Amino acid sequence: MRSQRGMTLVELLIGTALLVGGGGALVVGMQYSRMQSSYLADYQVTMNAVHGKLEELSSTDLTVLWTDPAYADARTVQGQCMGLGEDDNCNNVLDAGEDENNNGVLDEPLAGARLHVRIQEAPVGATNPPLLTLHVAACWQSRGRRLSEDLNCNGRLDGGEDINANGWDDSPAMADTRLGVGG
């Protein structure tokens, strides 16, 4: 006759420790996954805004970009702030002409996020047509960190913010292109 034997206390404690350890690792992994998902969603919103603004600028005539007072700040070293949503001038107020959906509310897809726009004359060689370099970068906050050289997220490079001194706002969400006229 076989004796029936249950689990010893040591086996039970080891099994419980393995279960708790595995469950804890699963919870930590799920939390990390949730944070990454949130970051990636915000990143996608900012990249869509960056590409949309770059497309808008690219469809604008080169002469307008280089001479129109509306783009005067964008032609300076600091650059120009533009909102991701309806706040075109980055003043956190719904001004006339900004309410695109006529709901009376300043709609921003990512609160506090800004676009930094810089227009610069590209180096021109003897055989190259006149060129402008268009650079758009996004600043936003994720988990308490600013994700841009624009530390105060005001859409401009203030003194000391251009860490690598390249004249551009470097951000995980940025794009640039060159716009030229035939000659």
Kinemage of the C-alpha trace (Angstrom):
@kinemage 1
@onewidth
@group {chain A} dominant
@subgroup {mainchain}
@vectorlist {calphas} color= white
{ca met a 1} P 0.000 0.000 0.000
{ca arg a 2} L 1.249 3.457 -0.974
{ca ser a 3} L 1.368 6.227 1.525
{ca gln a 4} L -0.234 9.440 0.502
{ca arg a 5} L 1.954 12.361 1.111
{ca gly a 6} L 1.142 16.054 0.824
{ca met a 7} L 3.430 19.004 0.270
{ca thr a 8} L 5.918 19.915 2.935
{ca leu a 9} L 6.005 23.414 4.371
{ca val a 10} L 9.291 24.132 2.571
{ca glu a 11} L 7.823 23.114 -0.793
{ca leu a 12} L 4.779 25.258 -0.142
{ca leu a 13} L 6.923 28.295 0.754
{ca ile a 14} L 9.111 27.856 -2.341
{ca gly a 15} L 6.055 27.541 -4.592
{ca thr a 16} L 4.473 30.642 -3.048
{ca ala a 17} L 7.708 32.635 -3.456
{ca leu a 18} L 7.924 31.631 -7.133
{ca leu a 19} L 4.301 32.584 -7.695
{ca val a 20} L 4.694 35.970 -5.983
{ca gly a 21} L 7.970 36.674 -7.833
{ca gly a 22} L 6.471 35.769 -11.202
{ca gly a 23} L 3.323 37.797 -10.526
{ca gly a 24} L 5.387 40.797 -9.442
{ca ala a 25} L 7.483 40.629 -12.596
{ca leu a 26} L 4.301 40.464 -14.652
{ca val a 27} L 2.869 43.557 -12.918
{ca val a 28} L 6.129 45.511 -13.424
{ca gly a 29} L 6.192 44.528 -17.100
{ca met a 30} L 2.583 45.608 -17.570
{ca gln a 31} L 3.295 48.985 -15.918
{ca tyr a 32} L 6.323 49.547 -18.147
{ca ser a 33} L 4.278 48.587 -21.188
{ca arg a 34} L 1.546 51.060 -20.218
{ca met a 35} L 4.080 53.886 -19.823
{ca gln a 36} L 5.667 53.090 -23.188
{ca ser a 37} L 2.257 52.977 -24.815
{ca ser a 38} L 1.440 56.427 -23.432
{ca tyr a 39} L 4.763 57.826 -24.670
{ca leu a 40} L 4.289 56.322 -28.131
{ca ala a 41} L 0.750 57.711 -28.407
{ca asp a 42} L 2.021 61.214 -27.548
{ca tyr a 43} L 4.954 60.755 -29.931
{ca gln a 44} L 2.565 59.863 -32.753
{ca val a 45} L 0.448 62.959 -32.075
{ca thr a 46} L 3.526 65.199 -32.165
{ca met a 47} L 4.974 63.565 -35.284
{ca asn a 48} L 1.654 64.026 -37.079
{ca ala a 49} L 1.700 67.711 -36.107
{ca val a 50} L 5.354 68.084 -37.186
{ca his a 51} L 4.718 66.506 -40.584
{ca gly a 52} L 1.501 68.486 -41.043
{ca lys a 53} L 3.273 71.786 -40.343
{ca leu a 54} L 6.192 70.823 -42.583
{ca glu a 55} L 3.749 69.960 -45.372
{ca glu a 56} L 1.956 73.296 -44.871
{ca leu a 57} L 5.260 75.198 -45.031
{ca ser a 58} L 6.450 73.196 -48.046
{ca ser a 59} L 3.322 74.143 -49.976
{ca thr a 60} L 3.941 77.841 -49.260
{ca asp a 61} L 5.820 79.862 -51.866
{ca leu a 62} L 9.520 80.286 -51.037
{ca thr a 63} L 9.337 84.070 -51.430
{ca val a 64} L 6.462 84.272 -48.941
{ca leu a 65} L 8.393 82.217 -46.380
{ca trp a 66} L 11.471 84.406 -46.801
{ca thr a 67} L 9.759 87.833 -46.827
{ca asp a 68} L 6.293 87.647 -45.189
{ca pro a 69} L 6.174 89.230 -41.696
{ca ala a 70} L 4.063 86.248 -40.521
{ca tyr a 71} L 7.220 84.113 -40.698
{ca ala a 72} L 9.643 86.764 -39.356
{ca asp a 73} L 10.243 84.953 -36.041
{ca ala a 74} L 10.800 81.650 -37.844
{ca arg a 75} L 13.697 83.244 -39.730
{ca thr a 76} L 15.496 84.214 -36.493
{ca val a 77} L 17.890 82.014 -34.549
{ca gln a 78} L 15.280 81.458 -31.819
{ca gly a 79} L 12.597 80.340 -34.296
{ca gln a 80} L 8.826 80.641 -34.073
{ca cys a 81} L 6.327 78.899 -31.819
{ca met a 82} L 3.272 77.306 -33.394
{ca gly a 83} L 0.637 75.286 -31.580
{ca leu a 84} L -0.100 71.655 -32.311
{ca gly a 85} L -3.818 72.355 -32.527
{ca glu a 86} L -5.807 75.558 -32.819
{ca asp a 87} L -3.432 77.802 -30.821
{ca asp a 88} L -1.459 79.034 -33.836
{ca asn a 89} L 0.399 81.795 -31.976
{ca cys a 90} L 1.083 79.861 -28.735
{ca asn a 91} L -0.623 82.334 -26.399
{ca asn a 92} L -2.953 79.733 -24.780
{ca val a 93} L -5.969 81.844 -25.789
{ca leu a 94} L -8.514 81.128 -28.502
{ca asp a 95} L -8.018 84.120 -30.801
{ca ala a 96} L -10.162 85.136 -33.757
{ca gly a 97} L -9.759 82.721 -36.647
{ca glu a 98} L -8.259 79.925 -34.528
{ca asp a 99} L -11.491 78.095 -33.649
{ca glu a 100} L -11.424 75.679 -36.593
{ca asn a 101} L -14.409 73.589 -35.456
{ca asn a 102} L -16.428 76.532 -34.040
{ca asn a 103} L -16.913 74.966 -30.607
{ca gly a 104} L -15.628 77.947 -28.608
{ca val a 105} L -12.911 75.836 -26.958
{ca leu a 106} L -9.164 75.902 -27.605
{ca asp a 107} L -8.587 72.359 -28.870
{ca glu a 108} L -5.055 71.039 -28.427
{ca pro a 109} L -4.308 67.346 -29.049
{ca leu a 110} L -1.561 67.329 -26.411
{ca ala a 111} L -1.773 69.870 -23.591
{ca gly a 112} L 1.273 72.128 -23.305
{ca ala a 113} L 2.964 70.772 -26.438
{ca arg a 114} L 4.401 73.231 -28.940
{ca leu a 115} L 6.010 73.213 -32.365
{ca his a 116} L 9.279 75.035 -32.959
{ca val a 117} L 9.605 76.251 -36.570
{ca arg a 118} L 12.869 77.492 -38.051
{ca ile a 119} L 13.382 78.752 -41.613
{ca gln a 120} L 16.969 79.241 -42.686
{ca glu a 121} L 18.627 80.115 -45.952
{ca ala a 122} L 20.485 77.031 -47.095
{ca pro a 123} L 24.059 77.307 -48.381
{ca val a 124} L 23.916 78.131 -52.062
{ca gly a 125} L 26.578 77.057 -54.527
{ca ala a 126} L 27.130 78.567 -57.953
{ca thr a 127} L 25.053 75.884 -59.654
{ca asn a 128} L 22.367 75.450 -56.959
{ca pro a 129} L 19.072 77.318 -56.976
{ca pro a 130} L 18.156 79.437 -53.930
{ca leu a 131} L 17.139 77.127 -51.094
{ca leu a 132} L 15.445 77.414 -47.731
{ca thr a 133} L 15.806 74.809 -45.016
{ca leu a 134} L 12.568 74.234 -43.103
{ca his a 135} L 12.889 72.626 -39.676
{ca val a 136} L 9.971 71.710 -37.409
{ca ala a 137} L 10.429 70.132 -33.977
{ca ala a 138} L 7.926 69.312 -31.248
{ca cys a 139} L 8.270 69.855 -27.526
{ca trp a 140} L 6.075 67.956 -25.093
{ca gln a 141} L 6.212 66.440 -21.646
{ca ser a 142} L 6.166 62.733 -20.855
{ca arg a 143} L 6.412 61.340 -17.319
{ca gly a 144} L 7.639 64.684 -16.007
{ca arg a 145} L 10.413 65.106 -18.600
{ca arg a 146} L 10.569 67.617 -21.434
{ca leu a 147} L 11.422 65.823 -24.656
{ca ser a 148} L 13.221 68.570 -26.542
{ca glu a 149} L 16.068 71.041 -26.230
{ca asp a 150} L 13.317 73.650 -25.736
{ca leu a 151} L 13.368 73.187 -21.959
{ca asn a 152} L 10.475 75.555 -21.188
{ca cys a 153} L 8.466 74.317 -24.181
{ca asn a 154} L 7.687 77.813 -25.445
{ca gly a 155} L 8.361 76.951 -29.085
{ca arg a 156} L 11.566 79.028 -29.198
{ca leu a 157} L 15.215 78.285 -28.478
{ca asp a 158} L 16.092 80.606 -25.619
{ca gly a 159} L 19.642 81.210 -24.410
{ca gly a 160} L 21.341 78.020 -23.250
{ca glu a 161} L 18.713 75.660 -24.678
{ca asp a 162} L 20.586 74.730 -27.874
{ca ile a 163} L 22.760 72.170 -26.090
{ca asn a 164} L 24.748 71.039 -29.140
{ca ala a 165} L 24.855 74.566 -30.692
{ca asn a 166} L 23.601 73.411 -34.092
{ca gly a 167} L 20.954 76.144 -34.407
{ca trp a 168} L 18.044 73.673 -34.420
{ca asp a 169} L 15.698 72.473 -31.717
{ca asp a 170} L 16.585 68.807 -31.388
{ca ser a 171} L 13.690 66.593 -30.338
{ca pro a 172} L 12.586 62.982 -30.767
{ca ala a 173} L 9.798 64.380 -32.971
{ca met a 174} L 11.359 66.591 -35.637
{ca ala a 175} L 11.663 66.778 -39.393
{ca asp a 176} L 13.205 69.083 -41.947
{ca thr a 177} L 13.328 69.584 -45.660
{ca arg a 178} L 14.666 71.978 -48.230
{ca leu a 179} L 12.492 74.151 -50.391
{ca gly a 180} L 13.896 75.724 -53.544
{ca val a 181} L 13.022 77.513 -56.737
{ca gly a 182} L 14.359 76.536 -60.121
{ca gly a 183} L 16.986 78.810 -61.564
